[in-house]
Amino acid sequence: MAGYHEKKLSRAVSQVDLAAALTSLPKEQENIVRYTQEELLSLRPKDKKKNGAHVEFVEVGLPPTDGVMTPPNFVAPAPPPPTPASPGTPPTLDEGVLKEKANGLAPLLAEGEKKKKKKSSGKNRKAAPTGFEEFYADPPITPDEHEEEEDLYDESRPFPDRVQTCIQRYRARRNLDSDRANILTKYLMLGGVDSTAKMFTGGLDKETLENSTAAEIAAIQATDYVQTGTKSAKFYDGSDKWVVDFEVVAKGFFSYRIPRMFSIDHEREVKLYSHVIRNFLNYVLHHRVCPEYTEDVMAARKVCDLAEKELWAIRQLQSKLPGDFNVAASTLHGGRYMQYRLNAQAWGLDDPDSQDYASTNQGFTDTEAERIFKTAVAFAGDDALFMKAMKPDIIITKTARKFYEVAEVERPSLNTIAQYASVKNSKGETGYIKALGVVRFKTWEGPGFEPEDFTDDEDGATAVKAEEAGLESFWLEDEILELFFIGLKLEVEAHELNVGIKFFDTVLGLHCSFHTYLPNEKMIYWKEPALNTRPPPTEDDPDVEERAMEAIAEREIEEDEKCLGGK
């Protein structure tokens, strides 16, 4: 009910006609005594007109003796705006009363009351720098840090001690996420640094935290060590078998370890790998950890820049090689792609569902392969070669596994590209024949490790044969030659036809120009041999090993049964 009366009163007030009330007010005051002209002038001699409101004077009787009345038509001027307080002048407050500022923007506190601070939500707070930002640079070294590092990195200290301190301080000053930490760890372990996870270390007690400096705490929590007397042969042990070579370690890391342990499917991944190692090498130079190896460290930084370009080019070449011409030659003349096509046809007769799987490896049809092959011979070869290529009895005469290094790249001219583009396919469409250029290889001694597909009777030396001096030429599409670079190393299965044309249909490996296979890689899965307490087989008891293995298996079965029975 209270709400109903309030709404009714509000509606009645809004219906009041204020203009009519103002016009009727003078009529109701005709009998009121007013000022005379002389009296009004004596009271307000200068206010004949105020804020645009005109004051009217009339002849009336004497004013009443009990007071003075204001003229009814006089409009009072609007009050002036509040004057803002001067800076530094505290506002006056009534004791114990919460007032508002004159401008009405914010409340003022009562005397003796403290202003409460708003808690930050954290949404607008900037993340701390990681040290891997694009334009990040280490801050200048303070005098105290310079004095400290003069002792830590003094050349009189052994290099292993200096580089161990550098690695530990570097980890403490960089915000390494899991990806960057993994990259750095793999790089350091290749260089002989023991960066394996430490077991059962636990946390630091309160007394240690209170009585140790930040540097001492970082050293206690460190996981990277370069020290003599290590139990594992895969890490630096202080012997003469180890040498300091930043450049070679960087070459081995990017050319062998990165392609086998990390993904290079995206360009941003390749840039991440080079950025992490370059950032560490910059730290070594900035803090003058080993001035005697400055040139070596700078050479390692150049390897990082080179690896960033070459690894991504190699990744793109993997999806483009061996190229249309090589596939066409293989399809026509008994190469790998002819076998794929024949096998696909056989599978199609036996299993119709296998067609989708086999179609990806069939290469071209005979008609399309012949068009690509003969077009290449016509444009890239001479008349004599073209006449030989028109004969039907073209066969493969030589097949060998070859190790090549790119020595020269000759890309086609714009006129040649236009000639290839004008050739029509079987449907009469142009632009489907890709222009060819020439790549010249020189012999490469090989990657230096034994491939997994060698048999027990083979070794790496039998596959790498000394070749005669000179360059071997191959035809490749321009879109492939665009990605080639001088020094690119390839492992291919090369074929030579009886007309003198060479092609390859199998690419076994692509390697950087600085490919390096370190002996350290052979120790990656090394485990220290453990003493075998079981007696070896003898002539009197040849089955002792088998009985020992059976006993172990039975013991494991009994333990499993006990566990199941306990449940």
C-alpha positions in Angstrom: 0.0 0.0 0.0 2.9 2.4 0.8 4.2 2.0 -2.8 0.8 2.8 -4.2 0.5 6.1 -2.3 4.0 7.1 -3.3 3.3 6.5 -7.0 0.0 8.5 -6.7 1.8 11.4 -5.0 4.6 11.4 -7.6 2.0 11.4 -10.5 0.2 14.4 -8.8 3.3 16.5 -8.5 4.3 15.9 -12.1 0.9 17.2 -13.3 1.3 20.6 -11.6 1.5 23.4 -14.2 4.3 25.6 -12.9 3.9 28.3 -15.6 0.3 28.9 -14.7 1.2 29.1 -11.1 3.8 31.8 -11.8 1.4 34.0 -13.8 -1.4 33.8 -11.2 1.0 34.8 -8.3 1.0 38.6 -9.0 -2.8 38.6 -9.1 -3.0 37.1 -5.6 -0.5 39.7 -4.3 -2.3 42.9 -5.5 -3.1 43.9 -1.9 0.4 43.3 -0.7 2.3 46.5 0.2 5.3 47.1 -2.1 8.3 49.4 -2.2 8.2 52.8 -3.6 10.7 53.8 -6.3 12.8 56.0 -3.9 12.9 53.3 -1.2 13.9 50.6 -3.7 16.6 52.7 -5.2 17.9 53.5 -1.8 18.0 49.8 -1.0 19.5 48.5 -4.3 20.6 51.6 -6.3 22.6 49.6 -8.8 20.5 46.5 -9.3 18.0 47.7 -11.9 18.8 44.8 -14.0 20.3 41.5 -12.7 21.1 38.5 -14.8 18.8 39.7 -17.5 15.7 40.1 -15.1 14.0 43.5 -15.3 12.8 45.0 -12.0 9.4 46.8 -12.2 8.6 49.9 -10.1 5.1 51.0 -9.1 3.5 53.6 -6.9 2.2 52.0 -3.7 1.5 52.9 -0.2 3.9 52.9 2.8 5.5 49.6 3.6 4.5 47.7 6.6 6.3 48.4 9.9 6.9 44.7 10.7 9.5 44.1 7.9 10.6 44.4 4.3 9.3 42.2 1.5 11.3 41.2 -1.6 9.7 42.2 -5.0 7.8 39.2 -6.4 9.1 39.5 -10.0 12.8 39.7 -9.0 14.7 36.7 -10.2 17.6 35.7 -7.9 20.9 35.1 -9.6 22.2 31.5 -9.8 24.8 30.7 -7.2 28.4 30.8 -8.5 30.2 27.4 -9.0 32.3 26.2 -6.1 35.9 27.4 -6.1 38.2 24.4 -6.4 40.6 24.0 -3.5 44.2 24.9 -4.2 46.7 22.0 -4.5 48.1 20.9 -1.2 45.3 22.5 0.9 43.5 19.8 2.8 39.7 20.1 2.8 38.0 21.0 6.1 36.0 18.2 7.6 33.5 17.9 10.3 34.7 15.5 12.9 33.4 12.0 12.5 31.3 12.9 9.4 31.9 11.6 5.9 31.5 14.5 3.5 31.7 14.7 -0.3 33.9 16.8 -2.4 32.3 20.0 -3.8 32.6 18.7 -7.4 30.8 15.5 -6.4 33.5 13.2 -7.9 34.6 11.2 -4.9 33.9 11.0 -1.2 36.2 12.4 1.4 37.2 10.4 4.5 36.2 11.4 8.0 39.0 12.6 10.2 41.1 9.7 11.5 39.8 7.2 9.0 42.4 5.5 6.7 41.8 5.0 3.0 41.5 1.4 1.9 43.7 0.3 -1.0 42.1 -1.5 -3.8 43.4 -5.0 -4.5 44.9 -5.4 -7.9 43.1 -8.0 -10.0 46.4 -8.9 -11.9 44.7 -8.7 -15.3 46.7 -5.6 -16.4 49.9 -6.6 -14.7 52.8 -7.1 -17.2 54.5 -10.4 -17.2 58.1 -10.5 -16.1 60.6 -10.6 -19.0 61.9 -14.0 -19.9 65.2 -12.9 -21.4 64.2 -14.3 -24.8 62.2 -11.4 -26.2 63.0 -10.3 -29.7 64.9 -7.1 -28.7 65.9 -8.2 -25.2 69.4 -7.2 -24.1 71.2 -7.9 -20.8 71.3 -4.9 -18.6 74.7 -3.2 -18.1 76.8 -4.8 -15.4 77.0 -2.8 -12.2 80.3 -2.1 -10.5 79.5 -4.7 -7.8 78.7 -7.3 -10.4 81.8 -6.5 -12.3 83.9 -6.9 -9.3 82.2 -10.2 -8.5 82.6 -11.6 -12.0 86.2 -10.6 -12.2 86.8 -13.2 -9.5 84.3 -15.8 -10.9 85.6 -15.6 -14.5 89.2 -14.9 -13.8 91.4 -16.6 -16.4 93.5 -18.1 -13.7 90.5 -20.3 -12.8 90.2 -23.6 -14.8 87.8 -23.3 -17.8 85.5 -26.1 -16.5 84.9 -24.1 -13.3 84.2 -20.9 -15.2 81.8 -22.4 -17.7 80.0 -24.3 -14.9 79.4 -21.1 -13.0 78.3 -19.4 -16.2 75.7 -22.0 -17.0 74.3 -22.0 -13.4 74.0 -18.2 -13.3 72.5 -18.2 -16.8 69.7 -20.5 -15.8 69.0 -18.4 -12.7 68.7 -15.2 -14.8 66.5 -16.6 -17.6 62.9 -17.6 -17.3 63.2 -20.9 -19.1 60.0 -22.7 -20.0 59.9 -26.4 -20.5 60.7 -26.2 -24.3 63.6 -23.8 -23.9 65.0 -25.7 -20.9 64.9 -29.0 -22.9 66.7 -27.4 -25.9 69.4 -26.0 -23.6 69.8 -29.2 -21.7 70.3 -31.3 -24.9 72.9 -28.8 -26.2 74.8 -28.8 -22.9 74.8 -32.6 -22.6 76.2 -32.9 -26.1 79.1 -30.7 -25.0 79.9 -33.0 -22.0 78.0 -31.0 -19.4 76.2 -33.2 -16.8 72.7 -31.8 -16.9 70.7 -34.9 -15.9 67.9 -34.6 -13.4 69.2 -34.9 -9.8 67.2 -37.4 -7.7 66.3 -37.1 -4.0 67.6 -33.6 -3.6 64.6 -32.3 -1.8 64.0 -28.6 -0.8 66.2 -26.2 1.2 65.6 -25.9 4.9 64.8 -22.6 6.6 68.2 -22.2 8.2 70.0 -22.6 4.8 67.7 -20.1 3.2 68.3 -17.5 5.9 72.1 -18.0 6.1 72.9 -18.1 2.4 73.2 -15.5 -0.3 71.2 -15.6 -3.6 74.3 -16.8 -5.4 74.9 -19.6 -2.9 71.3 -20.8 -3.0 71.5 -20.8 -6.9 74.7 -22.9 -6.7 73.0 -25.4 -4.3 70.0 -25.8 -6.5 72.0 -26.1 -9.7 71.6 -29.1 -12.0 74.5 -28.4 -14.4 78.0 -29.6 -13.5 81.3 -29.7 -15.4 83.6 -31.6 -13.1 86.2 -34.3 -13.1 85.7 -37.7 -11.6 82.2 -38.2 -13.0 81.0 -41.8 -13.0 79.5 -41.6 -16.5 81.7 -41.7 -19.5 79.3 -39.6 -21.6 80.2 -36.4 -19.6 83.4 -34.4 -19.2 85.8 -36.2 -16.9 88.9 -34.0 -17.0 90.9 -36.3 -19.4 92.7 -35.3 -22.5 90.0 -36.9 -24.7 87.9 -33.7 -24.3 88.7 -30.4 -26.1 86.9 -27.0 -25.9 85.2 -26.2 -29.3 82.0 -24.1 -29.2 81.7 -24.1 -33.0 82.0 -27.8 -33.5 79.4 -28.5 -30.7 77.0 -26.1 -32.3 77.5 -27.8 -35.7 76.9 -31.2 -34.3 73.8 -30.0 -32.3 72.0 -28.4 -35.3 73.0 -30.8 -38.0 72.5 -34.1 -36.3 70.7 -33.8 -32.9 68.1 -31.3 -33.8 66.7 -33.2 -36.9 66.5 -36.5 -34.8 65.3 -35.2 -31.5 63.1 -32.2 -32.3 60.4 -31.3 -34.7 61.1 -29.0 -37.6 57.7 -29.0 -39.2 57.2 -25.3 -38.7 59.6 -22.4 -39.2 58.9 -21.0 -35.8 60.3 -24.2 -34.2 63.6 -23.8 -36.1 63.9 -20.2 -35.0 63.2 -21.2 -31.4 66.1 -23.7 -31.4 68.6 -21.2 -32.9 67.4 -18.4 -30.6 67.9 -20.3 -27.4 71.5 -21.3 -28.3 72.4 -17.9 -29.6 71.0 -16.3 -26.4 73.3 -18.5 -24.3 76.3 -17.7 -26.4 75.6 -14.0 -26.2 75.5 -14.3 -22.4 79.0 -16.0 -22.5 80.3 -13.0 -24.6 78.6 -10.3 -22.5 80.0 -11.5 -19.2 83.4 -12.4 -20.6 83.3 -15.9 -19.3 86.2 -17.2 -21.5 88.0 -14.4 -23.4 90.5 -16.9 -24.8 87.6 -18.5 -26.8 85.9 -15.3 -28.1 86.5 -16.1 -31.7 85.2 -19.6 -31.3 82.0 -18.4 -29.6 81.4 -15.9 -32.3 81.9 -18.7 -34.9 79.3 -20.8 -33.0 76.8 -17.8 -33.3 77.2 -17.8 -37.0 76.4 -21.5 -37.1 73.1 -20.6 -35.3 72.2 -18.1 -38.0 73.1 -20.5 -40.8 71.2 -23.4 -39.2 68.0 -21.3 -39.0 68.0 -20.9 -42.8 69.3 -24.3 -43.9 67.1 -26.5 -41.6 63.9 -24.9 -42.8 65.1 -25.2 -46.5 65.8 -28.9 -45.9 62.3 -29.4 -44.4 60.7 -27.9 -47.5 62.9 -30.0 -49.8 61.8 -33.2 -48.1 58.3 -32.7 -49.5 59.4 -31.7 -53.0 62.2 -34.1 -53.9 62.8 -36.1 -56.1 60.8 -33.8 -58.5 58.6 -34.4 -61.5 61.4 -35.2 -64.0 63.0 -37.8 -61.7 59.6 -39.4 -61.0 58.7 -39.5 -64.7 62.1 -41.1 -65.5 61.6 -43.7 -62.7 58.1 -44.5 -63.9 59.1 -45.1 -67.5 62.4 -46.9 -67.1 62.2 -49.3 -64.3 62.8 -47.2 -61.2 61.1 -47.3 -57.9 58.0 -45.5 -59.1 57.5 -48.2 -61.8 57.5 -50.8 -59.1 55.0 -48.7 -57.0 52.6 -48.6 -60.0 52.9 -52.3 -60.8 52.3 -53.2 -57.2 49.4 -50.9 -57.0 47.8 -52.5 -60.0 48.3 -56.0 -58.5 46.8 -54.8 -55.2 43.9 -53.3 -57.0 43.0 -56.7 -58.5 43.2 -58.5 -55.2 41.9 -55.8 -52.8 39.7 -53.0 -54.2 40.1 -51.1 -50.9 43.8 -50.7 -51.4 43.5 -48.3 -54.3 43.5 -45.2 -52.1 46.6 -46.3 -50.3 48.5 -47.2 -53.5 47.5 -44.1 -55.5 49.8 -41.9 -53.5 52.9 -43.8 -54.6 52.1 -44.5 -58.2 53.8 -41.5 -59.7 52.5 -40.4 -63.1 50.6 -42.4 -65.7 52.7 -43.7 -68.7 51.3 -41.0 -71.0 52.0 -38.1 -68.6 55.4 -39.4 -67.6 56.4 -39.7 -71.2 55.3 -36.2 -71.9 57.3 -34.8 -69.0 60.4 -36.8 -69.8 60.6 -36.1 -73.5 59.8 -32.4 -73.0 62.8 -32.2 -70.6 65.1 -33.8 -73.1 63.9 -31.6 -75.9 64.5 -28.3 -74.0 67.4 -29.2 -71.8 69.3 -31.7 -74.0 70.8 -31.4 -77.5 69.6 -32.9 -80.8 71.8 -36.1 -80.5 70.4 -36.8 -77.0 66.9 -36.2 -78.1 67.2 -38.7 -80.9 68.6 -41.3 -78.5 65.7 -40.6 -76.0 63.2 -41.3 -78.8 64.3 -45.0 -79.0 62.1 -47.5 -77.1 64.9 -49.6 -75.6 66.0 -47.2 -72.8 67.0 -49.1 -69.7 68.9 -48.4 -66.4 72.5 -49.5 -66.7 73.9 -48.3 -63.3 72.4 -48.0 -59.9 74.4 -46.9 -56.9 74.0 -45.2 -53.5 75.7 -41.9 -53.8 76.8 -39.2 -51.4 76.7 -35.7 -53.0 77.4 -32.1 -52.1 75.9 -29.3 -54.1 78.6 -27.4 -55.9 76.8 -25.3 -58.5 73.1 -24.4 -59.2 72.0 -23.2 -62.6 68.4 -22.0 -62.6 66.4 -21.6 -65.9 65.9 -18.2 -67.5 62.5 -16.5 -67.8 62.4 -17.4 -71.5 63.0 -21.1 -70.7 60.3 -21.0 -68.1 57.8 -19.6 -70.6 58.7 -22.3 -73.1 58.0 -25.1 -70.6 54.7 -23.4 -69.6 53.5 -23.4 -73.2 53.6 -27.2 -73.5 50.1 -28.8 -73.4 49.2 -31.8 -71.4 46.9 -34.7 -72.5 43.9 -32.5 -71.9 45.2 -29.6 -74.0 46.0 -27.5 -70.9 49.2 -25.5 -70.6 51.3 -24.6 -67.5 51.6 -28.2 -66.2 55.2 -28.9 -67.3 57.7 -27.4 -64.8 60.9 -25.7 -66.1 64.1 -27.5 -65.4 67.5 -26.2 -64.3 70.8 -28.0 -63.6 72.5 -28.9 -60.3 76.1 -30.0 -60.2 77.2 -32.3 -57.4 80.6 -33.1 -56.2 81.4 -36.3 -54.3 80.9 -36.3 -50.5 82.5 -38.8 -48.2 79.2 -39.4 -46.3 77.7 -38.5 -43.0 80.2 -40.5 -40.9 77.8 -42.9 -39.2 76.4 -46.3 -40.2 72.9 -46.2 -41.5 70.4 -48.6 -39.9 69.7 -50.5 -43.2 73.2 -52.0 -43.5 73.4 -55.8 -43.1 75.8 -57.5 -40.8 78.2 -58.1 -43.7 78.3 -54.4 -44.6 79.8 -51.4 -42.9 79.9 -47.7 -43.7 83.2 -48.0 -45.6 81.8 -50.3 -48.3 79.0 -47.8 -49.2 81.4 -44.8 -49.6 83.6 -45.4 -52.5 86.2 -43.0 -53.9 84.9 -41.3 -57.0 86.9 -39.8 -59.8 87.4 -36.1 -59.8 84.7 -34.0 -61.5 81.1 -32.9 -61.1 77.9 -34.9 -61.9 74.9 -33.0 -63.4 71.3 -33.7 -62.8 68.1 -32.0 -64.0 65.7 -30.6 -61.4 62.7 -28.3 -61.3 63.3 -24.6 -60.7 61.0 -24.7 -57.6 63.4 -27.2 -56.1 66.6 -25.4 -57.2 65.2 -22.3 -55.5 65.6 -24.0 -52.1 69.1 -25.5 -52.9 72.2 -23.9 -51.3 75.9 -24.4 -51.9 77.1 -27.2 -49.6 73.8 -29.0 -49.2 74.5 -32.7 -48.7 72.4 -35.5 -50.1 72.2 -39.3 -49.8 70.4 -40.6 -52.9 70.0 -43.8 -54.9 71.1 -42.6 -58.3 70.4 -44.3 -61.7 72.0 -43.8 -65.1 70.3 -44.7 -68.4 72.0 -46.1 -71.4 71.5 -42.8 -73.2 73.6 -41.0 -70.6 70.8 -39.3 -68.6 71.1 -39.5 -64.8 68.3 -39.3 -62.3 67.5 -40.3 -58.7 64.2 -41.5 -57.4 65.1 -42.2 -53.7 66.4 -39.5 -51.3 67.8 -41.2 -48.3 69.0 -38.2 -46.4 69.4 -34.4 -46.5 72.1 -32.7 -44.4 73.2 -29.1 -43.6 76.3 -27.7 -45.3 78.1 -27.9 -41.9 77.0 -31.4 -41.1 79.1 -32.8 -38.2 78.7 -36.1 -36.5 80.4 -35.9 -33.1 81.8 -38.9 -31.2 79.7 -37.7 -28.3 76.6 -39.0 -30.1 77.8 -42.6 -29.8 77.6 -42.2 -26.0 74.1 -40.9 -25.8 72.6 -44.3 -24.8 75.7 -45.5 -23.0 75.1 -47.3 -19.7 77.8 -48.3 -17.4 78.1 -52.1 -17.5 76.9 -53.9 -14.3 78.4 -57.0 -12.9 76.5 -60.2 -13.8 76.4 -62.6 -10.9 74.9 -65.4 -12.9 77.3 -68.2 -13.9 78.0 -68.4 -17.6 77.1 -71.4 -19.7 79.7 -74.1 -19.9 80.2 -77.3 -21.8 79.0 -79.3 -18.8 75.9 -77.1 -18.2 75.0 -75.2 -21.5 71.4 -74.4 -20.3 72.4 -72.5 -17.1 71.4 -69.1 -18.7 68.0 -70.4 -19.7 67.3 -71.8 -16.3 68.3 -68.5 -14.7 65.9 -66.6 -16.9 63.1 -69.1 -16.2 63.7 -68.6 -12.4 63.4 -64.9 -12.8 60.1 -65.2 -14.7 58.7 -67.6 -12.1 59.7 -65.2 -9.3 57.9 -62.3 -11.0 54.8 -64.4 -11.5 54.7 -65.4 -7.8 55.1 -61.8 -6.7 52.2 -60.8 -9.0 50.0 -63.5 -7.5 50.8 -62.4 -4.0 49.8 -58.8 -4.9 46.5 -60.0 -6.4 45.8 -62.2 -3.4 46.5 -59.4 -1.0 43.9 -57.3 -2.7 
